[in-house]
Amino acid sequence: MTTSATQTDNRLKQLENHLQQENPVLLESVKSFRMLDKVARRLGLLAKEESHATQIPWWPLISVLGTFSAGKSSFINSYLGCKLQRSGNQAVDDKFTVICFSPEESPRTLPGIALDSDPRFPFYQMSEEIESADAGEGERLDAYLQLKTCPSERLRGKILIDSPGFDADDQRTATLRITDRIIGLSDLVLVLFDARHPEPGAMQDTLKHLVSDTITRADAGKFMYILNQMDTTAQEDNPEDVVAAWQRALGDRGLTAGRFYTIYNHEAAVPIEDESLRQRFERKRDTDLSEIHDRMEQVEIERAYRIVGALEKTAKDIQEKAIPTLQGLIGRWRKRALIIDAVLYAALAAGFLGLSITQGWWQGSHFQPPWLNSLTSSPARLYAAATGLLALLLLVHFLARWIAAKSLRKQVARANKTLGIKGNIARAFQRNTRPWRSLFATRPVGAGPITRARLAKVLTQTDQYVQTLNDKFTNPSGTRPSKPSNPAEIQPPETAEETA
């Protein structure tokens, strides 16, 4: 086992130790991820040092996005009960800040490498992705990311991410790439807008990235759209017009359903002299804040289901996308290789025929070159000539295979990019086009009965994990549980082998 593979295995063991008491269901899912890794490595989709389990964050993740001066940092400080993030009317922080719990009383700020090298966090190996998006920026990781710790009890068991102010019109490629990354990994995304700037029509690109590009996602339900700093609208003749303007703007971007929350920070609020108006604003703020905070507390449950969902999706992607795609690519490669084979062999035959005619090796209808008698009179020479001819034919054949594989390079790269699966199709395709691999193999390397059985077993286990989670969090019959609903006492689901 290589050093990198050993490190990956050690990370998975650390993860298993972490989940031992926290959530045994997820502990069992790590074992399923290990089985899935074996399948992917047999197919060539994963390298030995890679694991599907390290490609997702295992701690519940809440990200806070929004426009400049939308009050993101103030919202986080209020939620934590700790002035952790700098706040102000101007942009005060241009980094993505990952915030997690620490029992130490004094908060700490750690550099980006603390996130880039730890698979438990959402920015594991982010430097490589930044480098691919913007050459040279991968070395400047600390300019994009930082990790902060806080003793707030509300942080136990979850991670918050505070993002820099969003302006899609003037956003660096690497920043947009990181934003898309955290949106994909988050269990809950809070999108904050600033009620003090009631002209959302001027933010078309920003609204497109934060609204239009998210509402069509399969996980669109994890987004909460919040109009912050509503206290400033109390001075308006009709503050409802401000809310209506934002609702129309978001509706124009496709957001026609769901709640639109309106809040403000009571500690920094503009005084509202009208008592009845102040009470109305406070009631609405408290109601919406309560719903937002309740949703933030539910992410631990959502994360458990999301990890099981990621396990199921990865297994189905391998079964329904990766293997069929590989089969299609191999089929095209085989067809092209045979065509190139035929063309090259025909070219050789034509060249040999032309040479024999120009050299006068044909005597009437008889083929009688001067060197033929010397070959037939000596078995050793005949054997050497036959061996040389066979070597030439094999060389032509393997050249045809190589040319056919190279000709499919763009198609393979496109499949690798557009399939949206976790794995390297290009690496798997290369494994199937190696010289010793039969051109007429009926299935991709590693796609045999063992792989099918393992994929079926993982999919069965995901159903059992969901049932176990349902038993923990739901009780449709209304009967009293016979045992306390302590996560440490949940029994892992049976494996397919145990059921059998």
N, C-alpha and C positions, 0 to 999 in steps of 0.2 A: 504494500500500500504506500502511495506517495505521501510526501509531507502534507500537501494540500488536502488530499483525501482524508488523512488522519485528522487534520484540523477540522474538517467538516464533520467528521464523525464525533469529535469531541464537542463541537457546538451542539449537535443534536442530543448528546448525552446531557449536557448542561440544561438544555431546554426540557428534557424529560425530567430532570431533577426539580426544575422550577415548577413543572406542572403536577408533580407527584401529589402534593397536598392541595394545590389551587383548583385543579379541575381534572379528575381522572379520565373523563371522557376525551378531553383534548390530548391527554397523555396517550391514550390508545390510538388517537388519530395520527400521532407521530409515527407509530409503528406502521400504520397504513401508508404514510408518506414514504417510509423507508422501502416498503414493497414496491411502491410506484416508481421510486428512484431506480430500483433494480430493472424494472421493465424499460424505463427510459434509457438506461445505460446499455441494455442489450440491443435496443433499437439504434443507439447512437445519438439520441436526442440530448442526452446529458453527458458531460465529462465526469470522470471519476470523482473530481473534487467538488462537483455541484450537487445540489439537492433542492427538490421542490419546496421542502420545508423551510429553507432559508430565504425563499423568494417572497414570503409574506410576513408581515409583522404579527407577532403572537399576542401582543398587548393591545387592548382596545384603543382605538385611535380616533381622536376628534380634531379636525382641522378648522381653523378660523380664517376665512378668506374675506376680502373686501377691498373697496376702493381706498385711496389715500384719505387719511383723517376720518375714517368711518367709525372710529372708536373701538377697534379690535383689541388693542392692548388694554384700554380701560375696562372693557368688558371682561377680559381674562383676569385682570387684577381684582375686580369686584367679585368674580366667581370664586377665586382662590382665597380671597380675604388677605391678600399679600401684595404689596406694591413691587411686583417682580419685573414687570415690563415698563419701559419708559413710555410716556404718553405725552401728547401735545397736539396743537393744531396743525403742525407741519409734520412731514414724514421724519420720524426719529430713528427708524431702524430699517435697514434694507436687507436684512437676513431672514431666513426661515429659522425660527427658534423652536426647538423641540423641548417641551417642558415635562419633567417626570418627577415623581415623589422621591424625597430623601428625608430620613429622620433627622438630619443635621439642621439645627436652628437657622444657620446662616445659609442663604442660597448660594449656589456656585454656578459659574459660567465656564463651560468646557468647550474646547475647540471642535471643529467639524469632524476631525479624525475619530472622535469618540463615537460618532454616528456611522461613519463610513466603514468602520471595521467591526461593528457589532451587528450580527444578523437579527437580533431581537428588535432592532429599531427600523423605522420605515425607510431610512436612507442608506441602508447597507450597500456598499460599493457604488455610491452615488457619484464619486469622482469620475468613474469610467463613463457613466452616462452623460455627465456634464462635458467631458472631453469629447465625446462623440457628437454632441450638439454644438459645441463651440471649441474648436481646437485651441489648446493652450490654457483653457479655463479650468481643466481638471486639477491642475496644480494649485489653483487658488480656492480650494474647497472652503477655507475659513471665511472667504468673502461672501459665501452663500449660506453656510449652515453654522449653527451653534446649538449647544445643549445646555439647558439650565435646569437646576434642581430646586425644589421647593418643599417645605414640610407640611403643606396644606393636606388635610385628610381627604379632601375631595379628589386629590390626585391618585390616591391609592388604587392600584390595579388598572390605571389608564394613562394615556399619553395625550397631551395637548400640543398642537402646532400653531404657532402664531406666524402668519405670513407677512411679508412686506406689503406695502400698499400696492394695489393692483391697478395698472393702467396698460391695457393691451395695445394701445397706440404706440407706446414707447417702452415696451418690455423686451428684455434680452431673450434670445432663444433659449439659453440655459435656464433662465428663470421660469419661462413658460413650460419647459420640460419638467422642472421640479414641481411646478404647480399641478400639471397633469398627473405626475407620479403620486402626489399625496392625495389627490382627488380619487384616484383609482384604489388606493390602499385604505382610505378612511372608512370608518364605520358610521361617522356622522360628519357632515360638512355644514358649518354655519357660514352663510354668505351675508355680510353686513354692508349696508349702504348708508350714506350720510344724508339725513333729513335736512341738513342745512343747505344742501345744494339741490334744490328742487327742479333741476333741468336735466333729467336723465336722457333726454333725446340727444345730448351732445356726447354720450358715452356709448356709442353704438358698438364699437369693437369690444369694449369691456363687457357690456351686457351680452354680447354674442358668446364670449368665452365663458362667462360665469353663469349664464342662463341658457341661451339657445343650445350650446354644445353639451349641456348636462341633462336637460329635461327628457331627452330621448334615450338616455342610458337605461339599462335594465335595472340599475340600483338607484333610480332617480328619487326614490322615497327617502334616501338618507340626507337629502338637502333640505335645509331650513333657510328661508329668505327673510332677512330681518332689516327693518328700517330703524336705525339707531339714532340717538340724540333727538328724539321727538319733542323734548322739552322746549327746544328752540322754536317750534312751530306754534307754541301756545300764544305767542305774541301776534300771530297772524289773525286777520279778520275771520278766516275760515280754515283752521288747520286741517280739516278733512280734505281740502283741495290738494294739499301736499301729498297726502297718502294716495288720493285718487290718481294724481299725476304719475306717481311711481307704479301704481297698479296698472295703469294704461301702458306705461313703458315696458313693464315686464310682460304684460299680455301681448304686446306687439312682438315680443321676442319668443312667444309661444307658451309662456307660463299662465295658463288660464284656469288652473285648478290648484287646490291646496291652500294652506294658510299663509298669510303674509303678516309677520309679527312686527309690532311697534314697541320699542323700549327706549329707555335712557338711563344714565347713571345718576342715581339720586345724590351722590356726593358732589358731583360736578354740575348739577342741574342749574339751569337759569331759574331764578325765583319766579313763581307764578302767583301773582297777587290775588287774582280772582279765586276765592276759596272753593267754590263749586267746580270751577274748571280744573283747579289743582287736584281735587279729589278724583275727578273723572280721569285725568291723566294718570294718576297714581294707581287707580284700580285697574286700568287697562295695562299699564306697565307691569304691575305685580302679577296679573293673570298670565300675560305672555311670558314673563321671565320664569314663572313657575313651570309653565309647559316646556320651555327650553331647557331648564335645569333638570326636569324630570327625564326628558329625552337623553340628556347627557349622562344621567345615572344609569340608563338602560343599555349603554353601549357594551357593557361586559357580557350581557346576554346575547346581544346582536353579534358580537365578535365570535362567540362560540359557534353560532349557527353559520356565520360567514366563513370560518375556517373549514367547517365540514363541507360547506358549499364549494369552497375552493378546491378541496380534495376531490369532490365528485366531478367538478368541472374539468379538472386536470385529467382525471381518468377518462372521462368521455371525450375530451379533446384528443387524447392519444388514440383512443379506440375509433372515433368517428371522423377525425380530421387528419391527424398525423399519418397513421398507417395507410388510409386510402390515398392521401396525397403522395406519399412515398411510392405506392404501387403505381399510381399514374405517371409519376416522373420516371420510374424505372422502366415502365412500358414504352414511354417515348424514347428513352435512351436506348433500349433494346432495338427498337425499330430503326432509329437513326444509325446505330452501330452496324446493323445488317446491311442497310443501304450503302453506307460508306465502305463496308467490307466488299460488297459486290462491285462498287465503282473502282476501288483500288485493285481488286483482283482482275477486273476487266482491263484496267489500264496496264497491268503487268502482262497479261496475256497478249494484248494488242502490241505492246512494245516488243515482246519476245517474237511475235509473229512478223512484225515489221523487220526486226533484225535478221530473222532467218531468211526472209525474202531478199533483203539487200545483200546478204552474205552468200546467197546461192546455196542454202542448205537443203533446198528441195530439188530432188531429181525426178522430174515428172510428178507423180503422185506419191513418191517415196521421200520420207524425211531422212536425209543422210548427211548430217554435219560431220566434219572431219574429226571432231572430238568424241563422237558417239562410240566409235569402235574401241577407243582407248578406255572408255568407261565400262563398257560391257565386257571387255577382256580382263578387267581387274575388279574383283568383288570389293576390294578395299576402297578403290576410287569411287565405285558406284555407291557404296554405303556413305562415303563422305559427301558425295554430291546430293544424295537423297536427304542426308541430315541437314546440309546447308539449305536446300530448297524448303524443307519443313521449317527451319528456323526463320527463313525469310517470310513464309506464309504466316507464321505465328506473329512475327514482328509487325506485319501489315495488319493483322487482326487486332492486336493490342493498340496499335496506332489508331485504328478505326474506333475502338472503344473510348480511347482518350479524347479524340476529336469530338465524338458524340457527346461525351460528358461535358466538355468545355462549351459546346454549342448550347447547352441547356443552362449555363451559368446564370443568365438573367432570370429565367423562369424559376430556378431554384431560389434565387435571392428574393424574388417577388413573393413566392410562396412562404418563405421564411418570415417575411415582413407583414404580409396581409392576413395570414391565418390567425394571428392573435393567440398562439399557443405558447406555453412555456417549454421551450426546447429548441434545439438547433436542427432544422430540417436539412440545411446544407451539410452538416457533419454526418447526419444519417444517410443522406444520398451518397456522399463520398464513400462511406463504408460499403454501400451496395455496388459500387462501381470499381472496386479494387480488382487488380489483375487476376487474382485467384478465385474471384467470385464468378460463378457460372452465369453466362449471358441469358440462360433460359430458366433461371430460378423463378419459381412461381410466386414467391412472397418475399418481402423485405427481410433482411437479417434481423433475427430476434423477434419475429412476428408469428412464432409457431404456437402450438397448443399451450405451452407453459405460460406464455405471455397472455393469451386469451383467458386462461384460468385465473391468473393473478388480477387482471383487470376486472373480471367478473366478481372476484372475491372482494376487491376494494370497493366496488359499487354496492355490493351487498352490505359491507360494513358501514358505508356512509348512511344507508337507510337505518341501520341499527343505532348509529350514533344520534341521528335525528330523533328517533323514538325515545332514546334515553334522555335526551335534552327535553323533549316534550313531557316525559314523565316527571321531570324535575320542576318545570315551570308551568305546567298546566294540569288541570284536574277536572275534565268536563263532567264527570259523574258526581262531583261534589262530595265524595266520600273522604273520610279522614285518612291521611297517609299513615301506614303502619310503622314507618320509620321517619325520623327527623330528616328534613330536606337539607342535610349538610353535604356540601360538595365533596368532602373527604370520604363520605360514606356511600357515594354513588358507585355502583358496581359497573365495570366496563362491559359493553355488549359482547355477546358471544361472537367468536369468529366463525367463519363458514365451516372450518374443520371441526370445531367443537359442536356446532349444530348437527353436522353429519354424524 
